[in-house]
Amino acid sequence: MAPALSVAPPAEPSVAWHGESTSVSEVLAALNAIRAKFAREEAGDAEHPHPRNCVMTLVAVASSEAEERRAQRACRLIACEHPAQLILIREQAELRGSKIEASISTDTQRPQSSGASECELVTLRVRGAAGDHLAALVDPLLVGGVPTFMWWVGTPPFGKPELADAVRICDALVVDSARFDAPYHSFVGLAEHALSTHRHMGVADFQWSRLRPWRETIAQFFTPQSRRPFIDGISEVGIDYSGEGRGNRIAAALLTGWLASTLGWKLQKAAAGGGGVVAANYMAEGWRPIEVAFRSVPKARLASGEVASVRVGGASGGQTFRLSVQRDPERDRVVAADHAYQELHRTEGEDDAGLELAERRAEWHRDVLHENREALHHTATGEAPGESVPRNPVVFTRERRLNDSSLVLLTMIQIGDGDTLRHVQRVDPEDEAALLLDLLSSGTHDPVFVRSLVAAAELMRSV
């Protein structure tokens, strides 16, 4: 998962222009005037106006006030570090008429290493049927020579003419399947859209970016040359997810679709049972069967639909293997009745993963305090460094232990009769702007994602 962006814009943007019952031509004229004014003011009388820098156009489509606020925040965060043309369209189909209310707000960035740059956010609030023709509204405002991305903040109208009209002016459509109003039907519609759209038209999903730590961890298990034969020995895959209902299986299905499409597995049959259980049978090359199972598990600290754990097992060359990856692992420490010596890190992975991260943080703090103990002692006592020797600083591990382990990813590897290998990592908290930027920067024309999406939709339809 992508880390949060480090630069934050002001709390509220500065509104440079506002128009009621306006037209697109008036918006474009106001936008050009704002840009020209900024260029003249920054250049002064001694220089020519500097050329405007722009790396992309980001069009966000929102259908509610909450979606509008989320889109505005994410777009402004991205523009703080990447100069872009920002257009926010707020559809108000429930209101009569064809009026357009428009505003232009600006954020100015003044980095120390370069000249100032201004980012303009054009907001169009469209009423009635005018929202069915977004391409005609947006096209005059686009910047030539840079890619145009359309982020549909809510649920796109898959299969309807208004979506086909809107994507005509963009290079890629970006969605978040975790926020679909009707997750199952919309996800299937997303897969059909990806198959039917033009080959130069990209499709991206926030869910794909959220699954990056899982995909990387699974792929890294098979990276060593000695483990490559295990790929052809996979016999079972288990995925636990949070929440109930088939709409919450999207992430699990997308992860399964990635495995199946990458390794050439063919879906034979699938069935769903009570309690969110799904069982699917795949066939690999050489008529080798693979069993895939989903199940719903209660996870209070995970959002509905998030993947809670993944298990991959099998055998190859007379050797068994098992990979387990857990999010928010529940592993209680064993506390002795007395204060006698005890192992905090038990073998076979039976430890609290969050405690291990806390141990690492505590060790780092001990090193920092040890390196600076003389200076800290002088600050605290007023004695010159070297006159007295301060006692070694104490850092208690449990003070660094976080109560919330939902950002902990615990990986356990068992090969044959060997000891269990364990690795603990911390995943970044979810940040919508960071997820969006990760998709835009890594490429929205990802054939691996499209194949995984199609395979996941096939599994979803079969149950």
QUISUL-V83136 format. One record per backbone hydrogen bond with DSSP energy under -0.5 kcal/mol. CO is the residue of the C=O (numbers start at 0). NH is the residue of the N-H. E is the energy in kcal/mol with one decimal. If there is no record, write none. Layout:
CO,NH,E  CO,NH,E
//
This chain:
12,14,-0.6  13,15,-0.7  13,105,-2.8  16,103,-2.6  18,101,-2.3  22,26,-1.8  23,27,-2.6  24,28,-2.1  25,29,-2.2  26,30,-2.3  27,31,-2.4  28,32,-1.9  29,33,-2.1  30,34,-2.1  31,35,-2.3  32,36,-2.3  33,37,-2.1  34,38,-2.3  35,39,-2.2  36,40,-2.2  37,41,-2.3  38,42,-1.9  39,43,-2.2  42,46,-0.5  54,146,-0.5  55,84,-2.7  56,58,-0.6  56,148,-3.0  57,59,-0.6  57,86,-2.5  58,150,-3.5  59,61,-0.5  59,88,-3.3  60,152,-2.0  60,153,-0.6  61,90,-2.9  63,67,-2.1  64,68,-2.1  65,69,-2.2  66,70,-2.6  67,71,-2.4  68,72,-2.3  69,73,-2.4  70,74,-2.6  71,75,-2.2  72,76,-2.2  73,77,-2.2  74,78,-2.2  75,79,-1.1  76,80,-0.5  77,80,-1.2  77,81,-1.8  82,54,-2.8  82,55,-0.5  83,85,-0.6  84,57,-2.9  85,121,-2.6  86,59,-2.9  86,88,-0.5  87,89,-0.6  87,123,-3.0  88,61,-3.1  88,90,-0.7  89,125,-2.1  91,94,-1.6  91,127,-1.6  94,127,-0.9  98,126,-1.7  99,21,-2.4  99,101,-0.6  100,124,-3.3  101,18,-3.1  102,122,-2.9  103,15,-2.7  103,16,-1.5  104,120,-3.1  105,13,-1.7  106,108,-0.5  106,118,-3.0  108,116,-2.4  110,113,-0.6  116,108,-2.9  118,106,-2.1  119,85,-1.4  119,121,-0.6  120,104,-2.2  120,122,-0.6  121,87,-3.5  121,123,-0.5  122,102,-1.9  122,124,-0.5  123,89,-3.0  123,125,-0.8  124,100,-2.3  125,91,-2.6  126,129,-1.2  127,130,-1.4  128,131,-2.0  129,132,-1.6  132,136,-1.0  133,137,-2.5  134,138,-2.5  135,139,-0.5  137,140,-1.9  137,141,-0.7  138,141,-1.2  142,145,-0.8  146,56,-2.5  147,170,-3.6  147,171,-1.0  148,58,-3.4  148,150,-0.6  149,151,-0.7  149,173,-3.0  150,60,-2.6  150,152,-1.0  153,155,-0.6  155,157,-2.0  156,159,-1.9  159,162,-0.8  159,163,-1.5  160,164,-2.4  161,165,-1.9  162,166,-2.3  164,167,-0.8  165,168,-1.1  166,169,-1.1  170,201,-2.7  171,149,-2.6  172,203,-2.3  173,151,-2.3  174,205,-2.3  175,178,-2.0  176,179,-1.0  179,182,-0.5  180,182,-0.5  181,185,-2.8  182,186,-2.3  183,187,-2.1  184,188,-2.1  185,189,-2.3  186,190,-2.0  187,191,-2.2  188,192,-2.3  189,193,-2.3  190,194,-1.7  191,195,-2.1  192,196,-1.8  197,200,-1.9  199,201,-0.6  201,172,-2.4  203,174,-2.2  204,207,-1.2  204,208,-1.0  205,209,-2.1  206,210,-1.5  208,211,-1.3  210,214,-2.7  211,215,-2.8  212,216,-2.0  213,217,-2.3  214,218,-2.4  215,219,-2.4  216,220,-1.2  217,221,-0.9  218,221,-0.5  219,222,-0.9  219,223,-0.6  223,226,-1.6  223,227,-0.6  224,227,-0.9  226,229,-1.4  227,230,-1.8  228,231,-0.8  229,232,-1.5  230,233,-0.8  232,314,-1.7  234,290,-2.4  235,312,-2.3  236,292,-2.4  237,310,-2.9  238,294,-1.5  239,307,-3.0  239,308,-1.3  240,296,-2.6  241,304,-3.2  244,247,-1.4  245,248,-1.4  246,249,-0.7  248,252,-2.9  249,253,-2.7  250,254,-2.2  251,255,-2.1  252,256,-2.9  253,257,-1.9  254,258,-1.8  255,259,-3.0  256,260,-2.7  257,261,-1.8  258,262,-2.4  259,263,-0.9  259,264,-2.2  265,282,-2.2  268,280,-3.0  270,278,-2.8  272,275,-0.7  273,276,-0.8  274,295,-1.0  276,272,-3.2  277,293,-2.6  278,270,-2.4  279,281,-0.5  279,291,-2.8  280,267,-3.1  280,268,-1.2  281,289,-2.4  282,265,-2.2  283,286,-1.0  283,287,-0.9  286,288,-0.6  287,283,-3.3  289,281,-2.9  290,236,-2.6  291,279,-3.0  292,238,-2.6  293,277,-1.7  294,240,-2.2  296,242,-0.6  298,301,-1.2  302,305,-2.1  305,241,-2.4  307,326,-3.5  308,239,-2.4  309,324,-2.8  310,237,-2.8  311,322,-3.2  312,234,-2.5  312,235,-1.9  313,320,-2.3  315,318,-1.1  318,315,-2.6  319,415,-2.5  320,313,-1.9  321,413,-2.6  322,311,-2.7  323,411,-3.0  324,309,-2.5  325,409,-2.7  328,330,-0.9  332,334,-0.6  333,335,-0.5  343,345,-0.7  346,349,-1.5  348,350,-2.2  350,352,-0.8  351,354,-0.6  351,355,-1.4  352,356,-1.6  353,357,-2.0  354,358,-2.4  355,359,-1.9  356,360,-2.2  357,361,-2.6  358,362,-2.4  359,363,-2.0  360,364,-2.2  361,365,-2.3  362,366,-2.0  363,367,-2.2  364,368,-2.6  365,369,-2.5  366,370,-2.2  367,371,-1.4  369,372,-0.8  371,375,-2.5  372,376,-2.5  373,377,-2.3  374,378,-2.1  375,379,-2.1  376,380,-2.4  377,381,-2.3  383,386,-2.0  387,385,-0.6  387,389,-0.7  395,398,-0.9  395,399,-0.6  396,399,-1.7  397,400,-0.6  402,404,-0.7  404,327,-0.6  404,407,-1.7  406,426,-2.8  407,327,-2.1  407,409,-0.5  408,410,-0.5  408,424,-2.2  409,325,-2.8  410,422,-2.7  411,323,-2.6  412,420,-2.9  413,321,-1.8  413,415,-0.5  414,417,-1.8  420,412,-2.9  422,410,-3.2  424,408,-3.0  424,426,-0.5  430,434,-2.5  431,435,-2.3  432,436,-2.5  433,437,-2.2  434,438,-1.9  435,439,-2.3  436,440,-2.6  437,441,-2.0  438,442,-1.0  443,202,-1.2  443,445,-0.7  444,446,-0.7  445,449,-2.0  446,450,-2.4  447,451,-2.3  448,452,-2.9  449,453,-2.4  450,454,-2.3  451,455,-2.4  452,456,-2.4  453,457,-1.9  454,458,-1.7  455,459,-2.5  456,460,-2.5  457,461,-1.3  458,462,-0.6  459,462,-0.9
//
